[in-house]
Amino acid sequence: MAKLTKIQRFARGKPCSLRIPDVHRTTPENEDVVLAHAPYPGRGGMRSHDWWGCPACSECHDYVDGRGRFNKWGAADVDDEVYWMPAIHEWQAMLFEAELLIIKQ
């Protein structure tokens, strides 16, 4: 198993940022929340950067990745403007606040 990055470790236990209706579920202490990497155009199925994603509960993560009971759906069925973009903005704000994403001037 690959070693987790600081950002991936930081995502664990955060509230799910996707919150897809009829899919999202919460658990005590957000115990099943991990970093979900958003689709990144032009990367040919490669995982996007850690700052291009968001914390996601296991159900929302499975839905966007088309896994398990959601294997007939997947990233192509997720409305980027409704789910991914707000979640990514929320995530990047958390990363800036935690000083895990820094803009050098």
VODONU-253254 format. One record per residue (C-alpha): x, y, z; residue number from 0. Coordinates in pm, 1 decimal. Each point is the difference from the previous one (the first is absolute). Layout:
! residues N
@xx:X, yy:Y, zz:Z, pos:NUM
...
***
This chain:
! residues 105
@xx:0.0, yy:0.0, zz:0.0, pos:0
@xx:131.6, yy:345.0, zz:-91.3, pos:1
@xx:102.0, yy:239.1, zz:274.2, pos:2
@xx:-257.8, yy:271.2, zz:66.3, pos:3
@xx:95.7, yy:362.1, zz:-60.9, pos:4
@xx:-48.3, yy:270.5, zz:265.2, pos:5
@xx:-305.3, yy:121.6, zz:-188.6, pos:6
@xx:-151.4, yy:-349.0, zz:-21.0, pos:7
@xx:52.5, yy:-46.4, zz:374.5, pos:8
@xx:-153.8, yy:343.7, zz:64.3, pos:9
@xx:-318.3, yy:-102.0, zz:-188.1, pos:10
@xx:-67.4, yy:-299.1, zz:224.5, pos:11
@xx:-291.5, yy:59.4, zz:235.5, pos:12
@xx:-98.9, yy:336.2, zz:-151.3, pos:13
@xx:-365.8, yy:47.7, zz:-93.9, pos:14
@xx:-91.9, yy:-124.8, zz:-347.9, pos:15
@xx:8.4, yy:291.4, zz:-243.7, pos:16
@xx:-188.1, yy:-170.2, zz:-284.9, pos:17
@xx:-324.8, yy:-71.5, zz:186.6, pos:18
@xx:-171.4, yy:-157.7, zz:-303.3, pos:19
@xx:-376.3, yy:-29.9, zz:69.4, pos:20
@xx:-129.9, yy:-356.1, zz:47.2, pos:21
@xx:363.6, yy:-121.7, zz:20.7, pos:22
@xx:173.9, yy:192.3, zz:281.3, pos:23
@xx:11.0, yy:-146.5, zz:347.3, pos:24
@xx:163.9, yy:110.6, zz:318.9, pos:25
@xx:168.6, yy:-219.4, zz:256.6, pos:26
@xx:110.4, yy:79.7, zz:353.1, pos:27
@xx:314.1, yy:214.1, zz:-15.7, pos:28
@xx:-13.3, yy:-20.9, zz:-383.0, pos:29
@xx:200.0, yy:-320.2, zz:38.2, pos:30
@xx:-36.9, yy:-104.7, zz:-363.5, pos:31
@xx:97.5, yy:334.3, zz:-156.7, pos:32
@xx:312.1, yy:6.8, zz:-217.1, pos:33
@xx:128.6, yy:216.1, zz:-284.8, pos:34
@xx:-183.0, yy:-53.0, zz:-330.2, pos:35
@xx:195.1, yy:122.1, zz:-302.1, pos:36
@xx:-212.3, yy:190.6, zz:-251.9, pos:37
@xx:15.2, yy:-74.3, zz:-371.4, pos:38
@xx:279.8, yy:198.0, zz:-160.4, pos:39
@xx:-37.3, yy:55.9, zz:-375.5, pos:40
@xx:294.9, yy:-107.0, zz:-209.3, pos:41
@xx:153.4, yy:-234.7, zz:257.0, pos:42
@xx:-136.9, yy:-314.9, zz:-164.7, pos:43
@xx:-137.8, yy:-168.8, zz:310.4, pos:44
@xx:299.8, yy:89.9, zz:215.8, pos:45
@xx:-71.9, yy:120.9, zz:352.2, pos:46
@xx:-17.5, yy:378.2, zz:24.6, pos:47
@xx:197.3, yy:209.4, zz:248.6, pos:48
@xx:-107.0, yy:-16.0, zz:364.8, pos:49
@xx:-118.1, yy:360.5, zz:-8.6, pos:50
@xx:-236.0, yy:-91.5, zz:-287.7, pos:51
@xx:-243.4, yy:-208.4, zz:200.6, pos:52
@xx:-182.8, yy:6.7, zz:330.9, pos:53
@xx:-76.9, yy:-204.8, zz:309.4, pos:54
@xx:-276.5, yy:-249.2, zz:-83.0, pos:55
@xx:-192.6, yy:-260.6, zz:197.2, pos:56
@xx:36.0, yy:-354.8, zz:-127.6, pos:57
@xx:-340.1, yy:9.9, zz:-172.6, pos:58
@xx:61.5, yy:325.9, zz:-191.0, pos:59
@xx:354.1, yy:-117.3, zz:-82.8, pos:60
@xx:-129.3, yy:-331.8, zz:-135.7, pos:61
@xx:-264.0, yy:186.9, zz:-201.7, pos:62
@xx:242.5, yy:238.4, zz:-173.0, pos:63
@xx:244.8, yy:-285.4, zz:-65.9, pos:64
@xx:-274.6, yy:-235.7, zz:-121.3, pos:65
@xx:84.9, yy:-271.1, zz:255.3, pos:66
@xx:-206.2, yy:-255.8, zz:187.9, pos:67
@xx:-374.7, yy:45.1, zz:-24.4, pos:68
@xx:60.6, yy:309.5, zz:-213.8, pos:69
@xx:194.3, yy:-179.4, zz:-274.4, pos:70
@xx:-245.3, yy:114.3, zz:-269.0, pos:71
@xx:64.2, yy:366.4, zz:85.4, pos:72
@xx:325.6, yy:180.3, zz:44.0, pos:73
@xx:180.6, yy:327.0, zz:-53.8, pos:74
@xx:-175.7, yy:66.2, zz:-331.2, pos:75
@xx:-337.4, yy:6.1, zz:179.2, pos:76
@xx:105.2, yy:246.8, zz:268.3, pos:77
@xx:-93.6, yy:360.3, zz:-77.9, pos:78
@xx:333.2, yy:180.9, zz:42.6, pos:79
@xx:-160.0, yy:339.4, zz:57.9, pos:80
@xx:-239.2, yy:-129.1, zz:264.8, pos:81
@xx:220.7, yy:-244.8, zz:190.6, pos:82
@xx:369.8, yy:9.4, zz:-87.1, pos:83
@xx:67.6, yy:373.4, zz:-36.0, pos:84
@xx:-158.2, yy:112.7, zz:329.9, pos:85
@xx:168.1, yy:-293.4, zz:176.5, pos:86
@xx:340.1, yy:85.0, zz:-151.1, pos:87
@xx:-35.7, yy:365.6, zz:99.8, pos:88
@xx:-91.9, yy:-104.7, zz:354.7, pos:89
@xx:298.3, yy:-238.2, zz:8.9, pos:90
@xx:248.2, yy:255.5, zz:-129.6, pos:91
@xx:-118.8, yy:250.7, zz:263.9, pos:92
@xx:68.3, yy:-263.8, zz:268.9, pos:93
@xx:345.5, yy:-64.2, zz:-148.2, pos:94
@xx:86.5, yy:371.7, zz:-5.4, pos:95
@xx:-118.5, yy:39.4, zz:360.6, pos:96
@xx:213.1, yy:-298.1, zz:108.3, pos:97
@xx:293.1, yy:139.0, zz:-203.5, pos:98
@xx:19.4, yy:-318.4, zz:-206.2, pos:99
@xx:-60.3, yy:197.1, zz:-319.6, pos:100
@xx:206.1, yy:316.5, zz:-24.3, pos:101
@xx:32.5, yy:256.2, zz:-277.3, pos:102
@xx:353.1, yy:133.6, zz:-31.9, pos:103
@xx:28.1, yy:357.5, zz:-118.1, pos:104
***
